[in-house]
Each structure stands twice: as C-alpha cells, then as structure tokens.
Amino acid sequence: MAVCLVMQFTGVDAAKYEAVMEKLGLQSANANWPKGIISHVAGFDSDGMYVVDVWESQRDFDTFADSRLKPAFEAVGGLPMPRVTTFDVHNSYST
C-alpha cells in the first residue's frame, strides 16, 4: 500500500535542500530517483522546508533513507530532525 510522508524541517532553506538534492544525484534530467518513489514535492515558508513524498511502501522509503538520504544529510553538514506525519494513501490523482 502506498504511503505519504509529510516532513517539516524547521530552519532549512532552499540552498540546503539543493545541496542535498545534488548529493543524491536528483538535480539533472538524468536524475537517479530511488526505487519506490511515486511523487516528491518540496517548498518553503518562513519556518523552513516542507517535503511531501508518496512512496510505494514504507519499506521503500526506509531503504532510501538509510542508504542514500541520511548520508546526503551528513555530507551537507546535517539537517534538523523533521516533524513527520505519515499516512496510508487512500486516494490520489495527478496529471
């Protein structure tokens, strides 16, 4: 079952996000998106960064987080622990 993760990173700006995306190899037309990701959206407000991901399973996200995301966070000097809301996807639509 697909899972949605809403992650709020207080104090994180666009430069830090772009640095992580570069370390992950997700900045080019030939981006190396991980197995299991369905969609990714990121944005900012005065409090920091928000990321909304939909994954085929929690296991797919956990594998990506352990193997690629955490090392990328460390490589750019770390990020604060996000506030995470997770839920099973009941319905979705995209164009």
Backbone torsions as a table, in degrees:
resi	resn	phi	psi	omega
1	MET	NA	136.7	179.0
2	ALA	-66.2	149.6	-179.6
3	VAL	-131.0	142.3	177.1
4	CYS	-109.7	135.0	176.3
5	LEU	-120.3	123.4	174.7
6	VAL	-107.9	116.2	-174.2
7	MET	-119.3	127.6	178.7
8	GLN	-112.6	119.8	179.9
9	PHE	-109.7	101.3	-179.4
10	THR	-66.5	132.0	174.8
11	GLY	80.1	4.1	-179.9
12	VAL	-91.5	132.0	-178.5
13	ASP	-106.7	177.2	-176.4
14	ALA	-62.8	-35.1	-179.5
15	ALA	-62.9	-41.0	179.3
16	LYS	-67.9	-42.5	177.3
17	TYR	-58.6	-47.8	-179.0
18	GLU	-62.4	-36.6	178.5
19	ALA	-64.8	-41.8	177.4
20	VAL	-64.5	-45.7	-179.7
21	MET	-60.8	-37.3	177.1
22	GLU	-65.1	-45.0	178.6
23	LYS	-60.9	-32.8	179.9
24	LEU	-79.8	-11.1	-177.2
25	GLY	75.3	32.4	-175.5
26	LEU	-114.8	25.5	-177.1
27	GLN	-104.6	-4.4	-173.3
28	SER	-118.6	173.8	176.3
29	ALA	-63.0	-25.7	178.7
30	ASN	-98.0	35.2	-175.7
31	ALA	-55.4	142.2	-179.1
32	ASN	-97.7	68.5	-178.9
33	TRP	-66.2	142.6	-175.1
34	PRO	-73.6	156.2	174.9
35	LYS	-59.5	132.3	172.8
36	GLY	97.6	-11.1	179.8
37	ILE	-78.9	135.1	178.8
38	ILE	-101.6	-45.1	178.1
39	SER	-153.5	155.8	-179.7
40	HIS	-143.1	128.6	176.5
41	VAL	-134.8	135.8	176.7
42	ALA	-134.2	146.9	177.7
43	GLY	-160.9	174.1	-171.9
44	PHE	-134.9	151.2	166.9
45	ASP	-138.3	-169.4	-175.6
46	SER	-66.0	-17.4	179.5
47	ASP	-89.1	-21.4	-178.4
48	GLY	146.8	-144.6	-172.6
49	MET	-109.9	145.8	173.4
50	TYR	-123.7	136.1	175.5
51	VAL	-127.2	130.6	176.4
52	VAL	-121.5	112.9	-179.7
53	ASP	-116.8	143.8	169.0
54	VAL	-117.2	128.7	-178.0
55	TRP	-122.8	152.7	176.8
56	GLU	-61.3	-31.1	177.9
57	SER	-159.1	160.1	174.7
58	GLN	-61.9	-36.7	179.2
59	ARG	-60.1	-42.0	178.5
60	ASP	-61.3	-43.7	177.8
61	PHE	-63.7	-46.4	-178.4
62	ASP	-59.5	-40.6	178.1
63	THR	-62.7	-45.9	177.7
64	PHE	-62.7	-44.7	-178.8
65	ALA	-60.2	-44.8	-177.9
66	ASP	-71.3	-41.0	-172.5
67	SER	-87.2	-29.5	-173.6
68	ARG	-128.8	-42.6	-172.4
69	LEU	-71.0	-49.9	-179.4
70	LYS	-60.4	-45.0	176.1
71	PRO	-60.9	-35.7	178.4
72	ALA	-67.5	-41.9	176.0
73	PHE	-57.2	-47.4	-178.9
74	GLU	-63.1	-38.8	-177.7
75	ALA	-65.4	-24.9	179.9
76	VAL	-100.9	12.9	176.3
77	GLY	96.5	10.4	176.3
78	GLY	89.2	157.0	174.3
79	LEU	-133.4	153.8	176.7
80	PRO	-68.0	154.3	174.8
81	MET	-61.2	128.8	-179.7
82	PRO	-80.8	157.6	165.8
83	ARG	-83.9	124.5	-173.4
84	VAL	-119.8	130.8	170.1
85	THR	-115.6	126.7	-177.8
86	THR	-123.1	139.1	174.7
87	PHE	-150.8	152.6	174.6
88	ASP	-71.8	138.0	-179.2
89	VAL	-77.4	123.7	177.9
90	HIS	-92.5	-37.1	-178.0
91	ASN	-156.5	149.1	176.0
92	SER	-150.7	160.2	177.4
93	TYR	-147.4	137.2	171.3
94	SER	-147.8	157.0	-179.9
95	THR	-99.0	NA	NA
